[in-house]
């Protein structure tokens, strides 16, 4: 193998077989200088020492050298037995391995991702430069540290994963890890762990995918946003369609709420509007959760409300709190809402033509239910509906104005006719006064004449007595008319004093007690005990009620019932005598008589109109009654009762 | 005889009213009762003279008269020593009986009677006022 023959080697120093004298010397020195090696031990051998051999033709190659010392019984070294094995193949393999190793180490070194080799205790055995590039100076030295100390593992999931990997055949695993970097914020790592089974090691390749993730997230968000925007646009378009499809604002609200719910979740939605004529806010629409005092038609309390805030800031009010105290300090008006279980409140002002005309309120029981995005959406929804609301308000205002105009027109007409009536009454009054005086004097003469004739004409003469009686009756009737005329003309001369209406009615009833008994008429009194005090001319007012009772009695010759009621009432619709909102004291007299024929009901207040001329009626009773009532700034109405026969007289007094 | 005459002396009533026919009829009717001697005067402005002349026990005085009203005349009568104690009763057509009663039957401190009035009522009234 070395190229030598046996003859050529025998007697040659062993060193010719080796590449270097020095090396041979070192190998054999302990044979030569056993004292240097300490106690000679016959069993001492050289095993597998790698030495470079030199062939006869000078080539060098590695051999694995083994040698044993031969010694005699006394322990003296007598010789060496040596042998060598060709390890050139082994060496070549080793070079290959080294090359591989260098290669892989180069790869490891140049790979841009951090790479770690862990032992079975998850202690870091190797790292690469990229590790430090990624983890920076936060970890100066990682060899010997546990991976969990580096990457953190509060929930133990990382170590569990890695340990499980060690014990399985599955030798590779990918997972993501969120790493709170002190300098760079939270990073997201994709970790590939490979189990190097024979070495009981794990190779970890850590890739920082934060940017990628973020990009992905942003993309996803942008996709979602796009989808949401499309959805939003579609819904807002639908709202627009709803709004333009009908003028019925109630229907608009209903369908609007339904659509809006797809965009902004709520447990309650409401719309409060400002009604400038009444000078107040009113809840115009509510859907879902009921809140006491905040239901449809309820006046919206202005102070401490979100509306108040919106009126002054013209911007959205966004309250999400679990603290009643906090709410009470900021918006005491929202307390009932909070008490109904609402925790998130989003209110958007409804602004039309630059004016805050109301508010759109979203309410959710869920804490922190609304986000800034919801605020934006709510704003655009509010913009969408505000036009419809403004139009509807204008429409209803227009309608109201039209109705008010019509009402005013009718009132004007009525007032005009009343004025004409009053003027007529005044002229009649003045005339009446003069006529009464001018008539009474001749009547006085006739009365005296009748008296004279009664005393001086023989009464036994046919018909004289009868004729005198006729004359007397006629004079009395004429006198009654003059009395009525005078009374009518003097209704203006009244002396008002604080009076109790109930006792005036009582005393008027006393005047007619005999007639009531005579005609079997029952009187039911329903007097309000709390009626407001009135300023009345007692005797004039007694005259009024006396007249009314006499009329009722006349209408019930076969008996019947008179019901007299008094009560306070708030005036809802403006009257001639009262404004809306004023409290009137009302006296009401209902009989069960024959009622007033439809063809004369409009004439009952006309002076001298009477259906009872044969019974001495002058046609001045009701005109006087009305005059007196009007002189007290009151109002009287006489009507047939609708569902039965009888007349109802209603008198409104100014309190 | 003179004493008897004085005892039976009729009460003297002066009626001052611009309605001549009325005054004449009242005079006839009252005098027919046998209790009164009645003088009539149809001009308010002559009322004071007539009163001084006639010296009535009672004056029936119309309120509304063209030349001088009863109100003014009553003032003259009240301020005259000779006539101030003579009771005056206003007799008027400007108010009703009820209105007169509502005022307690008194105007300016004098009784008031509303026209028309029957003789019987008038006598009753006179008797109550000068009885």
Interface residues (C-beta under 8 A of the other chain):
Chain A: X433 X436 X437 X438 X439 X440 X441 X443 X444 X445 X446 X447 X448 X449 X451 X452 X455 X456 X475 X479 X482 X483 X486 X487 X490 X539
Chain B: X19 X21 X22 X25 X26 X28 X29 X32 X64 X93 X94 X95 X96 X97 X98 X99 X102 X114 X115 X116 X117 X118 X119 X120
